[in-house]
Amino acid sequence: NTERLKRVEELIKEEKALEARKVFKDIAPEETVLYYLVKGALEQKFQNFGEAINAYSKVLELDPENISAQNNLHLIQNILNFWNPEMFNP
């Protein structure tokens, strides 16, 4: 699985998100930091921010010091705050 997850990462970086999603669908879910980082990046690419937040949160459960997950969560929160400021100001 590690090799296929790294392939999905490469495809995302190459802006081949649809191909990355196809490869990712064939990978069995696993409780690893790499799996959830890749899942988060893929969901983020398709603007499925709820799923991305869940994946990055899972990374932080497994590895609380993971900088990549922290940064991506912060980025998504900024995007959501920018798009929807009223949601947070009742």
FENCORCOR-V133695 format. One line per field, one symbol per residue. ss: DSSP state (2 for helix, 1 for strand, 0 for the rest). psi: psi as a letter, one per 40 degrees, with the letter a starting at -180 (. if undefined). burial: I if it has 16 or more other C-alpha atoms within 10 Angstrom, else O. A space follows every 10 residues. Layout:
ss=???
psi=???
burial=???
This chain:
ss=0222222222 2220002222 2222200000 0022222222 2222200022 2222222222 2200002222 2222222222 2220222200
psi=dddddddddd dddefgdddd dddddehhii gidddddddd dddddefgdd dddddddddd ddgdehdddd dddddddddd dddfdddeg.
burial=OOOOIOIIIO IIOOOOIOOI IOOIOOOOOO OOIIIIIIII IIIIIOOOIO IIIIIIIIII OOOOOOOOIO OIIOOIOOOO OOOOOOOOOO
